[in-house]
């Protein structure tokens, strides 16, 4: 490549299509690095030219340029993607169930992969001890390490920023990441055989979008604390849905209900790429999990803390076989769930999916690039949206693009 900047990165960054996954950094051999930009999102910065091979890989795998299509399977839903089994369940280990944000299903599956020898370690996200509201990428090699890193982390993360280094080590590992992270991995696998050879299990979750660091700081201030003084911060977990909790070095702490932290603050800070996401449900993961909220139409729990319950969807034959082995081994307790029930548990996800087409239309009308989204049932999902919903989202997205308030 003769230019200083990757044309894919230039287009993605200019149009605010970056998800912050770190894929471009991880395969660029030092030519690209991650930085934090206002109001607190992770973005790549290119410092040197990349080779034509690297540019091809970035253009192939970047989820800001192209989203991995859903694969065909025995079942498929325009909101929930391809699925083999649709279940509710929870970890049978009480500590795992309590530590996770819902029923601890993802943590239990990761631990099972370690104990069976499927993988030697797990790549996932945990709190940054230096900046507790932010994230770092960690390797867990034991069940205790997996449990210590459990719980939702509503902040920027770039789990693919060292992916080539991880693959070069040649040790099999489980990957846990956002749907866009797994999309990037799947697409990278089409040009790098090591991905599927060394990552036998790719786990994801239903994602509500990535808030900014400023949003987290506002949560801390709303709790009556100074973000600069906290030494520990949990967005959720330790119960279901789990309280947001901040602590200081001298033992002071404050807590906030999940409905208030996410619903009142963080959900208002979502980056633009997440608002047009056609696959926020981990449709290309081997297994995707979510909160199996009880009843209600708001998408938030309306009850006191209780034992967690996960929504579990197997996507691939690999995922289905692994889940069945975990259930047979007593690692997970599960019950079948009718696919029609998922919308009652995840109404916000259903609404977003049916409005993606209107938001993409706004991008086109404003001459803004958009990721390629073939094979993700975007148009099919939009048929369930009312004319009023579509028009409101079309005009609202156009306004945000026009005023650069995405």
Secondary structure, 3 states (H helix, E strand, C coil): CCCCCCHHHHHHHHCCCCCCCCHHHHCCCCCEEEEEECCCEEEEEECCCCCHHHHHHHHHHCCCCECCCCCCCCEEECCCEEECEEEEEEECCHHHHHHCCCCCHHHHHHHHHHHHCCCCEEEEEEECCCCCCCEEEEEECCHHHHHHCCCCCCCCCCCCCCHHHHHHCCCCEEEECCHHHHHHHHHHCCCCCHHHHHCCEEEEECCCCCCCHHHHHHHHHHCCCCHHHEEEEECCCCCECCCEEEEECCCCEEEECHHHHHHHCHHHHCCHHHHCCCCCCCCCCCEEEEECCCCCCCCCCCCCCECCCEEEEECCHHHHHHHHHHHHCCCEEEEECCHHHHHHHCHHHHHHHHHHHHHHHHHHHCCCCCCECCCCCHHHHHCCCCHHHHHHHHHHHHHHHHCCCC
